[in-house]
Amino acid sequence: MVVAVVLIAILGGSLYLGGLAFRVVVYVAVLLVYYELYRLVAFKFSLVSFLAGAVAISAAFWTGSVALTVVLLAVFGLANYLMGFSVKEAFTLISVAVFILLPAYVAVKLREESVWLLVYVMTCNWSSDTFAYFSGKLFGKHRIFPQVSRGKTLEGYIGAIVGSALVGGVMGYFLGYDVLMSVLGGAYIGLFAQIGDLVESALKREKGVKDSGKLLPGHGGLLDRVDSLLLSLPAFWVVRDLFF
């Protein structure tokens, strides 16, 4: 409970302040999630490799230069290969960096555009997680992707999308957005939120661990809390002009 309150206070405060405060919070989250993802996908933990990735991610995040980001990630991949990682592993680590940087970029851009639009996306996203849990517990019978997660059910996924759509519609009404588009946007966000959760479940299953880390007592790692945002934020960014 204390951990949740602290996280909400940090996120809420940074959202309210915006600007540098929000970027710093997002940046710290990026590095923490990078650390947890690195440990999940790397065949061995190399401090030099990890730090090289952290430098590349940091430079890309703070400069916002696409060209520099491409160059740095290419150098990061080459450095991993020269340190003994296979080509597949080097590309996997590059993919991890991109997987983190994209939603971070979108979060910052959405906050600059409209704090309420970002709040809408995040609320729909986390609502889908809540509805997935309860609908799965109450009605879950048909398991899907048991090779990835035994707890995922069709009923849970349907509940996640429907719940996110309902929350999106309510938020859209109070924020002055078109209600129908807000409902569709919520469903869309909920769909990709659950795919993001499934991706992390697959990574943890492959590694044979329950949580991505131990950063948050009683909550696992930070990745466990934001996994669904890693896909839902970029997915929303691509089609946002259709909804809002």
C-alpha positions in Angstrom: 0.0 0.0 0.0 2.8 2.4 0.9 4.7 1.6 -2.3 1.5 2.3 -4.4 0.9 5.6 -2.6 4.5 6.7 -3.2 4.4 5.8 -6.9 1.1 7.6 -7.4 2.5 10.7 -5.6 5.6 10.7 -7.8 3.7 10.1 -11.0 0.9 12.6 -10.1 3.3 15.3 -9.1 5.4 15.0 -12.2 2.3 14.9 -14.4 1.1 18.1 -12.8 4.4 19.9 -13.1 5.3 18.7 -16.5 8.4 19.9 -18.3 11.8 18.9 -16.8 10.2 17.2 -13.7 8.2 14.9 -15.8 11.1 14.1 -18.2 13.3 13.2 -15.2 10.7 10.8 -13.8 10.3 9.2 -17.2 14.1 9.0 -17.6 14.6 7.3 -14.2 11.8 4.8 -15.1 13.4 4.1 -18.4 16.7 3.2 -16.8 15.1 1.0 -14.2 13.0 -0.8 -16.8 16.0 -1.2 -19.0 17.9 -2.8 -16.1 15.1 -5.3 -15.5 14.6 -6.1 -19.2 18.3 -6.5 -19.7 18.5 -9.1 -17.0 15.5 -10.9 -18.5 16.8 -11.2 -22.1 20.6 -11.2 -21.9 22.2 -14.6 -21.8 24.7 -13.2 -19.2 24.9 -10.0 -17.4 27.8 -7.8 -18.6 28.3 -4.6 -16.8 30.2 -3.1 -19.7 27.4 -4.0 -22.1 24.7 -2.8 -19.7 26.4 0.6 -19.2 26.9 1.0 -23.0 23.2 0.5 -23.5 22.4 2.9 -20.7 24.6 5.6 -22.3 23.0 5.0 -25.7 19.5 5.2 -24.2 20.3 8.3 -22.2 21.7 10.2 -25.1 18.8 9.2 -27.3 16.3 10.2 -24.6 17.7 13.6 -23.9 18.6 14.6 -27.4 15.5 13.3 -29.2 17.6 12.9 -32.3 16.5 10.0 -34.5 19.7 9.9 -36.4 21.8 9.9 -33.3 19.6 7.2 -31.7 20.1 4.9 -34.7 23.9 5.4 -34.7 24.1 4.8 -30.9 22.0 1.7 -31.0 24.0 0.3 -33.9 27.2 0.9 -32.0 25.6 -0.7 -28.9 24.7 -3.8 -30.9 28.2 -4.0 -32.5 29.8 -3.6 -29.1 27.7 -6.5 -27.7 28.8 -8.7 -30.6 32.4 -7.9 -30.1 32.1 -8.7 -26.4 30.9 -12.3 -27.2 27.2 -11.9 -27.7 25.7 -13.7 -30.7 24.2 -11.6 -33.5 20.7 -12.7 -32.3 21.5 -11.6 -28.7 23.0 -8.3 -29.9 19.8 -7.5 -31.9 17.7 -8.6 -29.0 19.4 -6.0 -26.8 18.9 -3.3 -29.4 15.2 -4.2 -29.5 15.0 -3.8 -25.8 16.3 -0.3 -26.0 13.8 0.6 -28.8 11.0 -1.1 -26.8 11.7 1.3 -23.9 12.5 4.4 -25.8 9.4 4.5 -27.9 6.8 4.7 -25.1 9.1 7.1 -23.2 9.1 9.4 -26.3 5.3 9.1 -26.6 4.7 9.9 -22.9 6.8 13.0 -23.1 5.2 14.2 -26.3 1.7 13.5 -25.1 2.4 15.5 -21.9 3.6 18.4 -23.9 0.5 18.2 -26.1 -2.1 17.7 -23.3 -1.7 16.3 -19.8 -5.3 15.1 -19.9 -4.8 13.1 -23.1 -1.8 11.3 -21.4 -4.0 10.7 -18.3 -6.7 9.3 -20.5 -4.3 6.8 -22.1 -2.7 5.8 -18.8 -6.1 5.4 -17.1 -7.5 3.3 -19.9 -4.4 1.2 -19.9 -4.4 0.4 -16.2 -8.1 0.0 -16.1 -7.7 -2.8 -18.6 -5.3 -4.6 -16.2 -7.8 -4.2 -13.4 -10.8 -5.5 -15.4 -8.7 -8.3 -16.8 -7.9 -9.5 -13.3 -11.4 -9.4 -11.9 -13.2 -10.7 -15.0 -10.6 -13.5 -15.2 -11.2 -14.4 -11.6 -15.0 -14.3 -11.8 -15.6 -15.7 -15.3 -12.3 -17.1 -16.5 -12.7 -20.6 -18.0 -11.0 -20.7 -21.4 -7.3 -20.4 -21.1 -5.4 -18.8 -24.0 -1.6 -19.0 -24.5 -1.1 -21.4 -21.6 2.5 -21.9 -22.8 3.1 -18.2 -21.9 0.8 -17.7 -18.8 -1.5 -20.3 -17.3 -3.6 -17.5 -15.7 -4.6 -15.7 -18.9 -8.1 -16.4 -20.0 -10.3 -15.4 -22.9 -12.8 -13.9 -20.5 -10.1 -11.9 -18.8 -9.0 -10.4 -22.1 -12.6 -9.6 -23.2 -13.2 -8.0 -19.8 -10.0 -5.9 -20.2 -11.0 -4.5 -23.5 -14.7 -3.9 -22.5 -13.6 -2.3 -19.2 -11.0 -0.1 -20.8 -13.7 1.0 -23.4 -16.1 1.9 -20.6 -13.6 3.9 -18.7 -12.5 5.6 -21.9 -16.0 6.6 -22.6 -16.6 8.1 -19.1 -13.3 10.0 -19.2 -14.0 11.2 -22.7 -17.4 12.6 -21.5 -15.9 14.5 -18.6 -12.9 15.7 -20.7 -15.0 17.0 -23.5 -13.9 14.5 -26.1 -16.2 12.7 -28.5 -17.7 9.9 -26.4 -17.9 7.3 -29.2 -14.3 7.9 -30.2 -13.3 7.8 -26.6 -14.9 4.4 -26.2 -13.2 3.1 -29.3 -9.9 4.6 -28.2 -10.3 2.9 -24.8 -10.9 -0.5 -26.4 -7.9 0.0 -28.6 -5.7 0.9 -25.7 -7.0 -2.0 -23.7 -6.2 -4.4 -26.5 -2.5 -3.3 -26.8 -2.2 -3.1 -23.0 -2.9 -6.8 -22.8 -0.5 -7.7 -25.6 2.2 -5.8 -23.7 1.4 -7.7 -20.6 1.5 -11.0 -22.5 5.0 -10.1 -24.0 6.4 -9.5 -20.5 4.8 -12.8 -19.3 6.5 -14.6 -22.2 9.9 -13.1 -21.2 9.5 -14.1 -17.6 8.3 -17.6 -18.5 11.4 -18.0 -20.7 13.7 -16.8 -17.9 11.8 -18.9 -15.3 11.0 -16.0 -12.9 7.8 -14.8 -11.4 8.6 -11.0 -11.3 10.8 -8.8 -13.4 12.7 -7.6 -10.3 12.4 -6.8 -6.6 12.5 -3.0 -6.7 9.0 -2.6 -5.4 8.3 -4.6 -2.2 5.1 -6.6 -2.7 4.8 -5.5 -6.3 7.8 -7.0 -8.1 9.7 -4.9 -10.5 8.9 -1.6 -12.1 8.4 -3.5 -15.4 5.6 -5.5 -13.8 3.8 -2.2 -13.3 4.4 -0.6 -16.7 4.6 -3.6 -19.1 1.3 -2.8 -20.7 2.2 0.8 -21.3 5.2 -0.2 -23.4 2.9 -1.2 -26.2 -0.3 0.8 -25.6 1.5 4.2 -25.6 3.2 3.8 -29.1 0.0 2.1 -30.4 -2.1 5.0 -29.4 0.4 7.6 -30.8 0.1 6.0 -34.2 -3.7 6.5 -34.4 -4.4 9.3 -32.0 -5.5 11.6 -34.8 -8.3 9.2 -35.6 -9.7 9.4 -32.2 -8.9 12.9 -30.9 
